Amino acid sequence: MTGPVTASSRRFAWRVLKADPWAWGIALVLWVVFFTAPLPAGLALRAILDQLPDGDGAPLALLFAVLAGFEVGRWVVLLPAIVQWHGAFAFWHTVPRVNALRSLVHDPGPVTDRLPGSPGEAVSRFRDDARDIAQVLDVWLDIVAALLATTSGIVVLALISVPAAIAIVAPILLVLVIGHLLAERLRRWRWIEREATAGVTGFIGDAFGAIGTVKVAAAEPAVVERFEELGQARADAARRDQVGTQLAQTLGGITANAGLGLALIAIAPAVRRGDLSAGDIGLFTAYATVVAGLPRITARWSAWQRQAEVSAARLARLLPEHADRPDVAADRASAPVTTWLRSGPPPFAPRPAPSPAERTGDLRLERLEVRNLHVRFDEGRPLTGVDLTVPRGAFVAVTGPVGSGKSVLVRALLGLVPRAEGTIAWNGAPIDDPAAFLVPPRAAYVPQVPRLFSESLADTVLLGVDGAGLAEALRRARLDEDLADLADGTDTRVGPKGVRLSGGQVQRAAAARAFVRRPELLVVDDLSSALDVDTEAELWEGLFEVAGELTVIAVSHRPAVLERADEVVELRAGRRISRP
């Protein structure tokens, strides 16, 4: 098993803080008031005790009233502090999540190498790892407020008794040493726990997505057994992780108590000699309690900071720089997000798809050219030196045996494949980043294995596009006749990955998603994988209907499709060959 990859949690948290420094600053002020409230209470205690005459109960009642007032005021401050903290804490979660998603969607080039290996891994990163970064900012509030209160307290304690001040400070240094010694184990245990959690959540998602396969294969016992194994592994990993965290914090509490005990021992001779007044003893007790709380907070700060280094690296892996410069990647994942995060999201407004007649300039395709397109994978070169010219309105079919590079070609054309080389030009102008340029309304893609959101059929097809063209898109995708069999028609929820639809319906929903965007270029990767022959033929008819309106590049091996294509691109072993 490889060791955990880490990045600077401090840098990550600092960038999140800079997204809205006022939120953290206001929370800090309230937290400082809460932590330092015992200090003026200690001074009041000293003043009253030093003036307390023998046998007079009035000052004693005043003492109780003053101390109660300070304590009530302290806890009154805590209420707005908690409210402010809760809002800020939710924001600290949101910043890295939104920026990681924004990077995956908007950064140049393909994102295949950056995507988590499973939905469970994605959930773990976006939920748990973002929470760990937020907890670093949370513990910063505690540590800064406690340091301010403790610094004042130590100064006063040193004026009363230098040995006692030294005795109560020593545990703080001991906690830092313990935190340093446990750092590597805390990182490793947190990394193992995150990997185990991702395994469980990923398996749950896979099991629900393939529940029909499980039933048909009578694989229920095997699935349950595997789930139990993953659950036990996660339980063991979580137990280690939590034991490590609690151990660090418990040691902090033990050393804090030890420091308080040592301070009392150190001050005892002065008390016996009568060198200290009753007020001095009361002040020492109040301030020693404040200072003794710092080791506990220091232990929590040290543990969370170390564990968050794993989370920072896991979030940074979603970004393009993670392999070489994790701290730069951390900057990007935690950079300030748009202002709507502080004021609420804007109202959802569907965007109408522009008609071909409304498109001018580079939104209108006249000619697509591909020159010397290469793709390199670790295991070889699935595509070598492919040239292609597609005029407006053409229907180009890409064919060839299994493994010849058909899917690689169309994905490389759209910028979805890493390590692709060559020139792709739109109307004679080279495209620097196909992944960002060849998107609706310029281009739309129907993949071989579509992915649907667990929303209504209408929403998973439209994905923010105006619904005026939905009925026509469903008709061209030959999905309109299936609506009668769906409980709520286009409002029927399709379930995770479209699990409530048949495989053919999923594929046709993906085709409708492309049609409704009315693109200039439509790229289709093999419609035959989940369709019966008749339905596939009908869907191809829908594609031929739009062939004159837009340009189509489609992967197929059907003779009827190849016969009607304006041009056939045949690939063998990653190279284009001339057809006889």
C-alpha positions in Angstrom: 0.0 0.0 0.0 1.4 3.4 -0.9 1.7 6.1 1.6 -0.7 9.1 1.8 -0.2 12.0 -0.5 -0.4 15.3 1.4 -0.6 19.0 0.6 -0.5 22.1 2.8 -3.7 22.3 4.7 -2.7 25.8 6.0 -2.4 27.1 2.5 -5.6 25.6 1.5 -7.5 27.0 4.5 -5.9 30.4 4.1 -7.2 30.6 0.5 -10.7 29.6 1.7 -10.5 32.3 4.4 -9.6 34.9 1.8 -12.8 34.1 -0.1 -14.7 36.0 2.7 -12.3 37.3 5.4 -15.1 39.3 7.1 -17.0 36.1 8.1 -14.0 34.6 9.7 -13.0 38.0 11.3 -16.4 38.6 12.9 -16.4 35.0 14.2 -12.9 35.6 15.6 -13.9 38.8 17.5 -16.9 37.0 19.1 -14.7 34.0 20.0 -12.0 36.2 21.5 -14.6 37.9 23.7 -15.8 34.5 24.8 -12.3 33.2 25.6 -11.0 36.4 27.3 -14.1 37.0 29.4 -12.6 35.2 32.4 -9.7 37.6 32.5 -11.6 40.7 33.7 -13.6 38.4 35.9 -10.3 37.3 37.5 -9.3 40.9 38.1 -12.7 41.6 39.7 -12.3 38.5 41.9 -8.9 39.8 43.1 -10.2 43.3 43.9 -13.2 42.0 45.8 -11.2 39.3 47.8 -8.5 41.8 48.8 -11.2 44.1 50.2 -13.2 41.3 51.9 -13.3 42.1 55.7 -13.7 39.2 58.1 -17.3 38.4 59.0 -18.9 40.7 56.5 -21.1 38.8 53.9 -22.0 41.8 51.8 -18.8 41.8 49.7 -19.2 38.0 49.3 -22.6 38.5 47.8 -21.2 41.2 45.5 -18.5 38.8 44.5 -21.0 36.2 43.5 -23.1 38.7 41.6 -20.1 40.1 39.7 -18.8 36.6 38.8 -22.3 35.5 37.8 -22.7 38.6 35.6 -19.4 37.9 33.8 -20.3 34.3 33.2 -23.8 35.1 32.0 -22.4 37.8 29.7 -19.9 35.3 28.4 -22.5 32.8 27.5 -24.7 35.5 26.0 -21.9 36.3 23.6 -21.6 32.6 22.7 -25.1 32.6 21.1 -24.3 35.1 18.3 -20.8 33.5 18.0 -22.4 30.1 17.2 -24.8 31.7 14.7 -22.0 33.5 13.0 -19.7 30.5 13.1 -22.4 28.2 11.6 -22.9 30.4 8.6 -19.2 30.8 8.0 -18.6 27.1 8.5 -21.1 26.3 5.7 -19.4 28.8 3.4 -16.0 27.2 4.1 -17.4 23.9 3.0 -18.8 25.4 -0.1 -15.7 27.2 -1.5 -13.5 24.2 -2.3 -16.5 22.2 -3.6 -17.7 24.8 -6.0 -14.2 25.6 -7.2 -13.3 21.9 -7.8 -16.5 21.5 -9.8 -15.8 24.7 -11.7 -12.3 23.5 -12.5 -13.5 20.2 -13.8 -16.1 21.9 -16.0 -14.1 24.9 -17.3 -10.4 24.1 -17.2 -8.8 23.5 -20.6 -8.3 19.9 -21.8 -9.8 16.6 -20.8 -10.5 15.8 -17.2 -10.4 12.0 -17.3 -7.1 11.7 -15.4 -8.5 13.9 -12.6 -11.9 12.4 -12.0 -12.4 10.2 -8.9 -12.4 6.5 -9.6 -16.0 6.0 -8.4 -19.0 8.0 -7.3 -18.2 7.1 -3.7 -14.7 8.6 -4.0 -16.3 11.8 -5.4 -18.7 11.9 -2.5 -15.9 11.4 0.0 -13.8 14.2 -1.5 -16.6 16.7 -1.8 -18.2 15.9 1.6 -15.5 14.7 4.0 -12.4 16.4 2.6 -14.1 19.7 2.2 -15.3 19.4 5.8 -11.8 18.8 7.0 -10.6 22.0 5.4 -13.5 23.8 7.1 -12.5 22.3 10.4 -9.0 23.8 10.1 -10.5 27.2 9.9 -12.7 26.3 12.8 -9.8 25.3 15.0 -7.9 28.4 13.9 -10.7 30.4 15.6 -10.1 28.5 18.9 -6.3 28.6 18.7 -6.1 32.3 18.0 -8.6 33.3 20.6 -7.0 31.0 23.2 -3.6 32.3 22.4 -4.7 35.9 23.0 -6.3 34.9 26.3 -3.4 32.7 27.3 -0.8 35.3 26.5 -2.4 37.8 28.8 -2.9 35.1 31.4 0.7 34.0 31.4 1.9 37.5 31.9 -0.2 38.0 34.9 0.7 34.5 36.3 4.4 35.4 35.8 3.9 38.5 37.9 2.4 36.4 40.7 4.8 33.4 40.5 7.4 32.8 37.7 7.8 29.0 38.6 4.1 28.5 38.5 3.8 30.3 35.1 6.6 28.1 33.7 5.0 24.9 35.1 1.7 25.7 33.4 3.3 26.6 30.1 5.4 23.5 29.8 2.4 21.2 28.8 1.8 23.4 25.8 5.3 22.6 24.5 4.8 18.9 25.3 1.6 18.8 23.3 3.4 20.3 20.3 6.1 17.6 20.6 3.5 14.8 20.9 1.6 16.2 17.9 4.8 16.2 15.8 5.5 12.6 16.8 2.0 11.5 15.9 1.8 13.5 12.7 2.7 10.8 10.2 0.5 8.2 11.8 -2.4 10.6 11.9 -2.0 11.3 8.2 -1.7 7.6 7.3 -4.7 6.6 9.4 -6.8 9.4 7.9 -5.8 8.5 4.3 -6.7 4.8 4.9 -10.1 5.9 6.4 -10.9 8.1 3.4 -10.0 5.3 0.9 -12.1 2.8 2.9 -15.1 5.2 3.0 -14.9 5.8 -0.7 -14.9 2.0 -1.2 -18.1 1.6 0.7 -20.0 4.5 -0.9 -18.8 3.5 -4.3 -19.9 0.0 -3.9 -23.4 1.1 -2.7 -23.7 3.3 -5.8 -22.7 0.5 -8.1 -25.0 -2.0 -6.4 -28.0 0.2 -6.8 -27.1 1.1 -10.3 -26.8 -2.6 -11.3 -29.6 -4.1 -9.1 -31.1 -5.8 -12.1 -27.8 -7.5 -13.0 -27.5 -8.6 -9.4 -30.9 -10.2 -9.4 -30.5 -11.9 -12.7 -27.1 -13.3 -11.8 -28.4 -14.5 -8.3 -25.5 -12.6 -6.9 -27.2 -11.3 -3.8 -25.1 -13.3 -1.4 -21.9 -12.3 -3.1 -22.9 -8.6 -3.0 -23.9 -8.8 0.6 -20.6 -10.5 1.5 -18.6 -7.9 -0.4 -20.5 -5.1 1.3 -19.8 -6.6 4.7 -16.1 -6.9 3.9 -15.9 -3.3 2.8 -17.9 -2.2 5.8 -15.6 -4.0 8.2 -12.6 -2.5 6.5 -14.1 0.9 6.8 -15.0 0.3 10.5 -11.4 -0.8 11.3 -10.0 2.2 9.4 -12.4 4.6 11.1 -11.7 3.2 14.5 -7.9 3.7 14.0 -8.5 7.2 12.7 -10.8 8.2 15.6 -8.6 6.5 18.2 -5.6 8.5 16.9 -7.6 11.8 17.0 -9.0 11.1 20.5 -5.6 10.0 21.7 -4.0 13.3 20.7 -6.8 15.3 22.3 -6.8 13.2 25.4 -3.1 13.6 25.8 -3.7 17.3 25.5 -6.3 17.2 28.3 -4.0 15.1 30.5 -1.0 17.4 30.1 -3.3 20.4 30.7 -4.4 18.9 34.0 -0.8 18.0 34.8 0.3 21.6 34.1 -2.4 23.0 36.4 -1.3 20.6 39.1 2.3 21.5 38.8 1.4 25.2 38.9 -0.5 24.7 42.2 2.5 22.8 43.6 4.8 25.6 42.5 2.7 28.3 44.1 2.2 26.4 47.4 5.3 27.7 49.2 4.4 31.3 48.5 0.9 30.6 49.9 2.3 29.0 53.0 4.7 32.0 53.6 1.8 34.4 53.2 3.4 36.1 50.3 0.2 36.0 48.3 -3.1 37.7 49.3 -6.5 36.0 48.9 -7.0 38.2 45.8 -3.7 36.9 44.3 -4.7 33.3 44.9 -8.2 33.9 43.3 -6.6 35.7 40.4 -4.1 32.9 39.9 -6.8 30.3 40.0 -8.9 32.1 37.4 -6.0 32.7 35.0 -4.5 29.3 35.5 -7.8 27.8 34.4 -7.7 29.9 31.2 -4.1 29.0 30.4 -4.6 25.3 31.2 -7.2 25.1 28.4 -4.7 25.9 25.7 -3.0 22.4 25.6 -6.4 20.8 24.8 -7.0 23.3 21.9 -3.4 22.9 20.8 -3.8 19.1 20.6 -7.0 19.4 18.5 -5.4 22.0 16.2 -2.3 19.8 15.7 -4.4 16.7 14.9 -6.9 18.4 12.6 -4.1 20.2 10.8 -2.2 17.0 10.0 -5.3 15.1 9.0 -6.4 17.9 6.7 -3.2 17.6 4.8 -4.5 14.4 3.3 -7.8 16.1 2.5 -6.1 19.0 0.8 -4.1 16.6 -1.4 -7.2 14.6 -2.3 -9.1 17.8 -3.3 -6.1 19.0 -5.2 -6.0 15.8 -7.3 -9.2 17.1 -9.0 -7.2 19.9 -10.5 -4.7 19.9 -13.4 -1.6 20.9 -11.4 -1.9 18.3 -8.6 0.8 16.0 -10.0 3.6 18.5 -9.8 2.5 21.4 -7.7 -0.1 20.4 -5.1 0.0 23.8 -3.3 -0.8 25.6 -6.6 -3.6 23.2 -7.1 -4.8 24.0 -3.6 -4.9 27.7 -4.5 -7.2 27.0 -7.4 -9.5 24.7 -5.5 -9.9 27.2 -2.7 -9.8 30.5 -4.7 -12.6 33.0 -4.1 -15.9 31.9 -5.7 -18.5 34.2 -7.3 -20.5 36.5 -5.0 -23.7 34.4 -5.2 -22.2 32.1 -2.5 -22.7 34.9 0.0 -26.1 36.1 -1.3 -27.7 32.9 -2.5 -27.8 31.3 -6.0 -29.3 33.3 -8.8 -32.8 32.3 -10.0 -32.7 29.5 -12.5 -33.3 30.8 -16.0 -33.3 28.3 -18.9 -31.3 29.4 -21.9 -32.9 29.0 -25.3 -30.9 27.2 -27.9 -30.1 29.5 -30.8 -31.4 28.4 -34.2 -28.8 27.8 -37.0 -30.1 30.9 -38.8 -29.2 33.0 -35.7 -25.6 31.8 -35.6 -22.9 33.9 -37.1 -19.1 34.0 -36.9 -17.5 31.0 -35.2 -20.9 29.8 -33.9 -21.7 28.7 -37.5 -19.8 25.8 -38.9 -18.8 25.9 -42.6 -15.9 23.4 -42.5 -14.3 21.2 -39.9 -10.7 20.1 -40.6 -8.6 17.5 -38.7 -5.0 17.2 -39.5 -2.4 14.6 -38.3 -4.4 13.6 -35.2 -2.4 11.4 -32.8 -3.4 9.9 -29.4 -0.9 8.3 -27.1 -1.8 6.0 -24.2 0.5 4.2 -21.8 -0.2 0.9 -23.6 0.3 2.2 -27.1 -1.0 4.6 -29.8 -4.7 3.9 -30.5 -4.8 6.7 -33.1 -2.0 7.7 -35.6 -2.0 10.5 -38.2 -5.7 10.7 -39.0 -6.9 13.5 -41.4 -10.5 14.5 -41.9 -12.4 17.3 -43.7 -16.1 17.7 -43.0 -18.0 20.4 -44.9 -21.2 21.9 -43.5 -24.3 19.6 -43.7 -22.2 16.4 -44.4 -23.0 13.1 -42.8 -19.7 11.3 -42.0 -19.7 7.7 -40.8 -16.7 6.3 -38.9 -16.4 2.6 -39.0 -13.9 -0.2 -38.4 -13.4 -3.4 -36.3 -13.4 -3.4 -32.5 -10.3 -1.7 -31.1 -9.6 0.2 -34.3 -9.8 3.6 -32.6 -13.3 4.8 -33.6 -14.4 6.0 -30.1 -10.9 7.4 -29.5 -11.2 9.5 -32.7 -14.5 11.1 -31.9 -13.5 11.7 -28.3 -10.1 13.2 -29.3 -11.9 15.4 -31.8 -13.9 16.8 -28.9 -10.9 17.2 -26.6 -12.0 14.5 -24.2 -8.9 12.3 -24.5 -5.6 13.2 -22.8 -2.3 13.3 -24.7 -3.9 14.1 -28.1 -1.8 15.8 -30.7 -2.6 17.4 -34.0 -4.6 20.3 -35.5 -8.4 20.7 -35.4 -9.7 23.8 -37.2 -13.2 25.3 -37.3 -13.8 27.3 -40.4 -10.1 27.4 -41.0 -9.2 28.7 -37.6 -7.2 26.3 -35.3 -8.9 25.3 -32.1 -6.6 25.7 -29.1 -8.9 23.8 -26.6 -11.5 21.6 -28.3 -12.9 20.6 -24.9 -14.0 24.2 -24.3 -14.7 25.2 -27.9 -16.7 22.2 -29.2 -19.6 22.4 -26.9 -23.2 23.5 -27.5 -24.3 25.4 -29.5 -21.3 24.6 -31.7 -21.2 20.8 -31.0 -23.1 18.2 -29.1 -22.0 14.6 -28.2 -24.0 11.4 -27.8 -21.6 8.9 -26.0 -21.7 5.2 -26.3 -22.4 4.9 -22.6 -24.6 7.9 -21.7 -24.9 9.3 -18.2 -28.2 10.6 -16.9 -28.9 12.7 -13.8 -31.4 11.3 -11.2 -33.9 14.0 -12.2 -37.1 14.0 -14.2 -36.7 12.9 -17.8 -37.3 16.5 -19.0 -34.6 17.9 -16.7 -32.0 15.3 -17.5 -32.6 16.0 -21.2 -32.7 19.7 -21.1 -30.0 20.4 -18.4 -30.8 24.1 -18.4 -31.8 24.6 -22.0 -35.2 26.1 -22.8 -37.9 23.4 -23.0 -39.5 24.7 -26.2 -37.7 22.2 -28.3 -38.2 19.2 -25.9 -41.1 17.6 -27.8 -39.3 17.8 -31.1 -36.1 16.4 -29.6 -37.9 13.4 -28.1 -39.6 12.7 -31.4 -36.4 12.7 -33.3 -34.8 10.5 -30.7 -37.8 8.2 -31.1 -38.6 8.5 -27.4 -42.0 10.2 -27.7 -43.9 6.9 -28.0 -42.4 5.6 -24.8 -43.8 8.5 -22.7 -47.1 6.7 -22.4 -45.4 3.9 -20.5 -43.8 6.3 -18.0 -45.8 7.0 -14.9 -45.5 10.8 -15.1 -44.4 11.2 -18.7 -41.6 13.7 -19.0 -41.8 14.4 -15.3 -40.9 10.8 -14.5 -37.7 10.6 -12.4 -35.2 8.4 -14.2 -33.2 7.4 -11.1 -29.4 7.2 -10.7 -27.8 6.8 -14.1 -31.3 6.3 -15.6 -31.8 3.0 -13.8 -35.6 3.3 -14.2 -35.3 3.4 -17.9 -34.2 0.6 -20.3 -30.8 0.7 -21.9 -32.3 1.8 -25.2 -34.3 4.5 -23.5 -31.2 5.8 -21.8 -29.4 6.0 -25.1 -32.3 7.7 -26.8 -32.6 10.2 -23.9 -28.9 11.1 -24.5 -29.7 11.6 -28.2 -32.6 13.8 -27.3 -30.3 15.8 -25.1 -28.1 16.5 -28.1 -31.0 17.3 -30.5 -32.6 19.8 -28.1 -29.4 21.9 -28.2 -29.6 22.2 -32.0 -25.9 22.1 -32.5 -23.9 22.9 -35.6 -22.0 19.6 -35.2 -23.4 16.4 -33.8 -21.0 13.7 -32.8 -22.5 10.2 -32.1 -20.6 7.2 -30.8 -22.3 4.0 -31.8 -26.0 3.9 -31.2 -26.3 0.1 -31.5 -24.9 -0.9 -28.1 -28.3 -0.9 -26.3 -30.9 -0.7 -29.0 -32.9 -3.4 -30.8 -32.6 -3.4 -34.6 -35.9 -1.7 -35.3 -35.5 1.0 -32.7 -31.9 1.6 -33.9 -33.1 2.0 -37.5 -35.8 4.5 -36.4 -33.2 6.5 -34.5 -30.9 6.6 -37.5 -33.9 7.9 -39.5 -34.1 10.7 -36.9 -30.4 11.4 -37.4 -30.8 11.5 -41.2 -33.7 14.0 -40.8 -31.3 16.5 -39.3 -28.4 15.7 -41.6 -29.2 18.6 -43.9 -29.7 21.0 -41.0 -26.5 20.2 -39.2 -23.2 18.3 -39.6 -23.0 14.8 -38.3 -20.0 12.6 -37.5 -21.3 9.2 -36.3 -19.6 5.9 -35.4 -21.4 2.9 -36.9 -20.9 -0.4 -38.6 -24.4 -0.7 -40.0 -24.4 -1.2 -43.8 -27.5 0.9 -44.2 -25.8 3.8 -42.4 -22.6 3.5 -44.4 -24.6 3.5 -47.7 -26.3 6.8 -46.8 -23.3 8.6 -45.5 -21.6 11.3 -47.5 -18.2 10.0 -46.5 -17.0 6.9 -44.7 -13.9 7.0 -42.6 -12.6 3.5 -42.0 -10.0 2.9 -39.3 -7.8 -0.1 -38.7 -5.3 -0.3 -35.9 -5.6 3.4 -35.3 -5.0 4.5 -38.9 -7.4 5.7 -41.6 -7.4 3.4 -44.6 -8.7 4.0 -48.1 -12.0 2.2 -48.9 -12.1 0.3 -52.2 
